[in-house]
Amino acid sequence: MSTQDKRLLLLHEQDNVLVCCQNIPAGSELLIEGKPVVLSTAVELGHKLARRDIAVAEKIARYGLPIGSATQAIRCGQQVHTHNMKSDYLASHHRDAVEGHT
């Protein structure tokens, strides 16, 4: 029996995120590490979900390597993106900044 939803991809055993293999609507139930999780928001193809709870300032790992740090606590199954993580290597860019909004 698989402990992972087929709509999610684990790229490396050390990763604390999973990558969505398709668009998944809010309210969908996923199986993450053998536990059912209901998505509170829609997640698009290629975006990341927390594989487990991630603490503030904890490194986000993808492909077995750190890609940034959590800026807030992230629960298992929540989307991991610029709203709750920052790159440790590049400045984060937000749509609001690009469009001149504050």
QUIRA-V295915 format. One line per field, one symbol per residue. phi: phi as a letter, one per 20 degrees, with the letter a starting at -180 (. if undefined). burial: # if it has 24 or more other C-alpha atoms within 12 Angstrom, else .. Layout:
phi=???
burial=???
This chain:
phi=.fecffecceebgefdcddfeafcfgnfeddclndfcdfecfcegnedcffbfcegmffedclmcfdrcfebfcegnefdbffcbcfeccffddggffened
burial=....#.####....######...#.....####...###...#...########...#####....####...#########.####...............
